[in-house]
Amino acid sequence: MVSRVDTNKRFITLSIYGAFFLIGLTFTVFGATMPFLIEHYRINLAQAGLFASFMAMGRMLLVVLCGLLTDRIGAKWVVILGTLCLTLGLIGVGSLSQFFIALVFAFIAGIGHGAVDAAGSSTIMDIYPGRSSGMLNKANMFFAVGCLIGPLVSGTILSYTEYWRVVYYINAAIGVIITLFLVFQSFPHSDGDLKQAGSWPYRMLFTSSYLWLLSMVMFLYSGAGHSINTWINKYMGDVVKLPVFFASGTLAVYNLGLASGRFACSIVAEKLGYHRVIFLSVLGGLVSMVVALFSPFVVLTITGLGFTGFFFGGLFPTAIAIAGGMYPEQKGFITGMLVMTAAPGSMSVPAITGLVSQAIGLERGMRSLVIWGIALFAVGVYIYRHKQKEKRCVQST
């Protein structure tokens, strides 16, 4: 017989999964509707990249505050704030006609992204302390499922009609449903109960080279991943010459790989070890990205995109699990710090890719993403070697 506590835990977990799913829908909607946004707002490629950049900016500026609130008052209302901001951002971008005001709503959606990241991840680590990496990978798998379903639905709708706004309204309606489900859940340490946190080792945070290396993983992965989600539809349409529906489908292939990779990591992360997961992810991601962007064959391009998503899938949740294990009393804050370092990557790299594409062409602009993949590989290798050296030192003593 399932106890009431277990039932409550399952409903909380399901609500967090729903919030991450909503992030995935919002995260990909700009890429899926990019040609329509460019035409409607009368903007160029570089300006179009600002939608992803402003969403990342909102995430970056307030995610640490959301993490602090989570540690102090609990996660429930912070997660609800996040889903409300995501929903409002979708309604705003989908309803307006002025480009700069639409960017404000992309910024609001970014606040929601950060709030769900910080509070949702902290909740998962709280209720599954012995399986934090596996369960975080599973939660982020639902983000990837949202990234997968979103472009498929968008591509299907836009292949039958040019009324692109309906894509935003459908996603916003899903956001309302998820928010209402969250309201009726009873989270641990929620409803205003002050959560007692231990003294925070600020000096250790800012002098820990290991945390800075994890931050670099977050920055580089987020930059490359956001750029793929933002530009791959247009790349597959303009460079590879695929129809709208199939171009949207290639983005879905990438996000299917992302979901599959996170599902795989939810099973094997504890067995392989978190640092080995990081190493294998950056290695496979780099090789797959090169295949996807430099192959002259469409089949290899699509296959490479899928495997890029698969290997990238475990990076974000595994890095958070490592850091959360280092500072278990401040999981919300540490999650916020790592997400904050990821946000500049997701804010700057898509815009840089747009600028490079504007200057030298979309094909070469997309291929420049390999540079970020090489940097990510170098950081991942250093983290793995650092951990192996640490193990040898412990064994020798």
C-alpha positions in Angstrom: 0.0 0.0 0.0 1.4 3.4 -1.0 1.6 5.8 2.0 0.3 9.4 1.9 3.9 10.7 2.1 4.9 8.7 -1.0 1.8 9.9 -2.9 2.6 13.5 -2.0 6.2 13.0 -3.1 5.1 11.6 -6.4 2.7 14.5 -7.1 5.4 17.0 -6.2 7.8 15.3 -8.6 5.1 15.2 -11.3 4.5 19.0 -10.8 8.2 19.7 -11.1 8.4 17.6 -14.3 5.5 19.7 -15.7 7.4 22.9 -14.9 10.5 21.7 -16.7 8.3 20.6 -19.6 7.0 24.2 -19.8 10.5 25.5 -19.9 11.2 23.2 -22.9 8.2 24.5 -24.8 9.2 28.1 -24.2 12.9 27.5 -24.9 12.3 26.2 -28.4 9.3 28.4 -29.5 11.6 31.2 -30.8 13.6 28.8 -33.0 10.5 27.0 -34.3 8.8 30.3 -35.3 12.0 32.2 -36.2 11.1 32.8 -39.9 7.7 34.2 -38.9 9.2 36.4 -36.2 11.8 37.9 -38.6 9.0 38.6 -41.1 6.4 39.9 -38.6 8.8 42.2 -36.6 10.8 43.1 -39.8 14.2 42.3 -38.2 17.4 40.8 -39.5 19.3 37.6 -38.3 21.3 39.5 -35.6 18.2 41.1 -34.2 16.3 37.8 -34.2 19.0 36.3 -32.0 18.0 38.8 -29.3 14.9 36.9 -28.4 17.1 34.1 -27.0 19.5 36.6 -25.5 16.8 38.5 -23.6 15.3 35.3 -22.2 18.8 34.3 -21.1 19.3 37.8 -19.5 16.2 37.5 -17.4 17.3 34.1 -16.3 20.7 35.3 -15.4 19.8 38.4 -13.4 17.2 36.9 -11.1 18.1 33.2 -10.8 20.4 33.7 -7.7 17.6 35.7 -5.9 15.2 32.8 -6.7 17.7 30.4 -5.3 18.0 32.4 -2.1 14.2 32.6 -1.8 14.1 28.8 -2.2 16.5 28.2 0.6 14.7 30.6 2.9 10.9 30.1 2.3 10.8 26.9 0.3 10.3 26.0 -3.3 6.5 26.0 -4.0 5.8 29.7 -4.6 9.1 30.2 -6.4 8.2 27.5 -8.9 4.8 29.0 -9.3 6.3 32.4 -10.0 8.4 30.7 -12.6 5.6 29.0 -14.5 3.5 32.3 -14.3 6.4 34.3 -15.9 6.9 31.7 -18.6 3.2 31.8 -19.4 3.1 35.6 -19.5 6.2 35.7 -21.7 4.6 33.4 -24.2 1.4 35.5 -24.3 3.4 38.8 -24.7 5.6 37.7 -27.6 2.7 36.0 -29.3 0.4 39.0 -29.0 2.5 42.1 -29.7 3.6 43.9 -32.8 6.5 46.0 -31.4 9.8 44.3 -31.4 11.4 46.0 -28.3 8.3 45.4 -26.1 8.3 41.7 -27.3 11.9 41.5 -26.0 10.7 42.6 -22.6 8.3 39.6 -22.5 11.2 37.4 -23.6 13.1 38.7 -20.6 10.1 37.9 -18.3 10.0 34.4 -19.7 13.7 34.1 -18.8 12.9 35.1 -15.1 10.5 32.1 -15.1 13.2 29.8 -16.6 15.6 30.7 -13.8 13.0 30.4 -11.0 12.0 26.9 -12.1 15.6 25.9 -12.5 16.6 27.0 -9.0 13.5 26.0 -7.1 12.7 22.8 -9.0 16.3 21.4 -8.9 16.5 22.2 -5.2 13.3 20.3 -4.5 14.4 17.3 -6.5 17.7 17.2 -4.5 15.8 17.6 -1.2 13.3 14.7 -1.7 15.8 12.4 -3.5 19.1 13.0 -1.6 20.7 9.6 -2.5 19.8 9.8 -6.2 20.2 13.5 -7.0 22.0 13.2 -10.4 19.7 10.4 -11.7 16.5 12.3 -10.6 17.8 15.7 -11.9 18.5 14.0 -15.2 15.0 12.7 -15.3 13.5 16.1 -14.4 15.6 17.7 -17.1 14.5 14.9 -19.5 11.0 16.5 -19.3 12.6 19.8 -20.3 14.0 17.9 -23.3 10.6 16.3 -24.0 9.1 19.8 -24.1 11.9 20.8 -26.5 11.0 17.8 -28.6 7.2 18.1 -28.7 7.2 21.9 -29.1 8.9 22.0 -32.5 6.9 19.1 -33.8 3.6 20.7 -32.8 4.8 24.1 -34.2 5.9 22.5 -37.4 2.6 20.7 -37.9 0.6 23.9 -37.2 2.8 26.1 -39.4 2.7 23.7 -42.3 -1.1 24.2 -42.5 -1.4 27.9 -41.5 0.8 31.0 -41.4 -1.0 32.2 -38.2 2.1 31.7 -36.0 0.6 33.3 -32.9 -1.5 30.2 -32.2 1.7 28.4 -31.3 2.4 30.8 -28.5 -1.3 30.7 -27.3 -1.3 26.9 -27.1 1.9 26.8 -25.1 0.6 29.5 -22.8 -2.6 27.5 -22.1 -0.4 24.5 -21.1 1.4 26.9 -18.8 -1.8 27.9 -17.1 -2.7 24.2 -16.5 0.7 23.4 -15.0 0.5 26.4 -12.7 -2.9 25.4 -11.4 -1.6 21.9 -10.7 1.3 23.4 -8.7 -1.0 25.5 -6.5 -2.6 22.4 -5.0 0.7 20.6 -4.1 2.2 20.6 -0.6 5.9 21.2 -1.0 8.4 20.6 1.8 9.4 23.8 3.6 6.7 25.7 1.7 3.9 28.0 2.6 6.1 30.5 4.4 7.9 28.2 6.8 11.4 29.6 7.1 14.1 27.1 6.1 17.1 27.3 8.4 20.2 27.3 6.3 23.7 26.8 7.7 26.4 29.5 7.6 27.4 30.0 4.0 31.1 29.6 3.1 31.3 32.6 0.7 35.0 32.6 0.5 35.1 29.0 -0.5 32.5 29.6 -3.2 34.5 32.3 -4.9 37.9 30.7 -4.5 36.9 27.1 -5.4 38.5 26.3 -8.8 36.3 23.3 -9.1 33.1 25.4 -8.9 34.5 27.7 -11.6 35.2 24.7 -13.8 31.6 23.5 -13.4 30.5 27.0 -14.2 32.5 26.9 -17.4 30.7 23.6 -18.4 27.4 25.4 -17.8 28.4 28.4 -19.8 29.7 26.5 -22.8 27.0 23.9 -23.0 24.2 26.4 -22.6 25.7 28.6 -25.3 26.1 25.8 -27.9 22.7 24.2 -27.0 20.8 27.5 -27.1 22.4 28.3 -30.5 21.3 25.0 -32.0 17.8 25.5 -30.7 17.6 29.1 -32.0 19.2 28.6 -35.4 18.9 25.0 -36.6 15.4 25.5 -38.1 16.6 28.3 -40.3 19.9 26.5 -41.1 18.0 23.4 -42.2 15.6 25.4 -44.3 18.0 27.9 -45.9 21.2 25.9 -46.1 20.1 22.3 -46.3 16.9 23.3 -48.2 14.4 21.2 -46.2 10.6 22.2 -46.1 9.3 23.9 -43.0 7.9 20.7 -41.4 11.1 18.7 -41.9 13.3 21.6 -40.8 11.2 21.7 -37.5 11.6 17.9 -37.3 15.4 18.2 -37.2 15.2 20.4 -34.2 12.9 17.7 -32.7 15.6 15.1 -33.5 18.2 17.1 -31.5 15.8 17.4 -28.6 14.9 13.7 -28.8 18.6 13.0 -28.4 18.6 15.4 -25.4 15.7 13.6 -23.8 17.3 10.2 -24.5 20.6 11.2 -23.1 19.0 12.4 -19.9 17.0 9.3 -19.5 20.2 7.2 -20.0 22.0 9.3 -17.4 19.1 8.9 -14.9 19.9 5.2 -15.1 23.7 5.0 -15.2 24.9 8.3 -13.6 25.4 6.8 -10.1 27.0 3.7 -11.6 29.5 5.4 -13.9 30.2 8.3 -11.5 29.3 11.9 -12.1 32.7 13.0 -13.4 33.0 10.2 -15.9 29.5 11.2 -17.2 30.9 14.7 -17.8 33.9 13.4 -19.7 32.0 11.1 -21.9 29.4 13.8 -22.6 31.8 16.4 -23.8 33.8 13.9 -25.9 30.7 12.5 -27.7 29.1 16.0 -28.0 32.1 17.4 -29.9 32.4 14.4 -32.3 28.7 14.5 -33.0 28.6 18.3 -33.6 31.4 18.0 -36.1 29.5 15.3 -38.0 26.3 17.3 -37.9 27.7 20.6 -39.2 30.4 19.5 -41.6 28.8 16.4 -43.3 27.6 16.9 -46.9 24.9 14.3 -46.4 21.5 15.2 -44.9 21.1 11.9 -43.1 24.5 12.3 -41.3 23.6 15.9 -40.5 20.4 14.8 -38.8 22.0 11.8 -37.1 24.8 14.0 -35.8 22.3 16.5 -34.4 20.5 13.6 -32.5 23.8 12.4 -31.0 24.8 15.9 -30.1 21.7 16.2 -28.1 22.2 12.7 -26.6 25.7 13.5 -25.3 24.9 17.0 -24.2 21.9 15.8 -22.3 23.6 14.8 -19.0 25.9 17.9 -18.6 23.5 20.4 -17.0 21.9 18.2 -14.3 25.1 16.3 -13.5 27.0 19.5 -12.9 24.2 20.7 -10.6 24.3 17.4 -8.8 28.0 17.6 -8.2 27.8 21.2 -6.9 24.7 20.4 -4.8 26.6 17.5 -3.2 29.5 19.9 -2.3 27.1 22.3 -0.6 24.0 20.4 0.6 22.6 23.1 2.9 22.5 25.7 0.1 21.2 23.7 -2.9 18.9 26.5 -4.1 21.6 29.2 -4.0 24.3 27.0 -5.6 21.9 26.0 -8.3 21.1 29.6 -8.9 24.8 30.4 -9.1 25.5 27.7 -11.7 22.4 28.7 -13.7 23.6 32.3 -13.6 26.9 31.3 -15.1 25.0 29.3 -17.8 22.8 32.3 -18.7 25.6 34.5 -20.3 26.4 31.5 -22.6 22.8 31.2 -23.7 22.5 34.9 -24.0 25.7 35.7 -25.9 26.5 32.7 -28.1 23.2 32.7 -30.1 23.6 36.4 -30.7 27.3 35.9 -31.7 26.2 33.1 -34.0 23.6 35.5 -35.6 26.3 38.2 -36.0 28.8 35.8 -37.6 26.0 34.4 -39.9 25.1 37.9 -40.9 28.7 38.6 -41.8 29.9 35.4 -43.5 26.7 33.4 -44.1 24.5 31.1 -42.1 26.4 27.9 -43.0 29.8 29.2 -41.7 28.1 30.8 -38.8 26.7 27.5 -37.6 30.0 25.7 -38.2 31.6 28.2 -35.8 29.7 26.5 -33.0 32.4 23.8 -33.1 34.8 26.3 -31.5 32.6 26.3 -28.4 32.4 22.5 -28.5 36.2 22.3 -28.4 36.4 24.6 -25.4 33.7 22.5 -23.7 35.7 19.3 -24.3 38.9 20.9 -22.9 37.1 21.9 -19.7 35.4 18.5 -19.3 38.7 16.7 -19.7 40.3 18.9 -17.1 37.5 18.2 -14.6 37.8 14.5 -15.1 41.6 14.5 -14.8 41.3 16.7 -11.7 39.0 14.2 -10.1 41.2 11.2 -11.0 44.2 13.0 -9.5 42.2 13.7 -6.3 41.3 10.0 -6.1 44.9 8.9 -6.4 45.9 11.4 -3.7 43.3 10.0 -1.3 44.4 6.4 -2.1 48.0 7.2 -1.5 47.3 8.7 1.9 
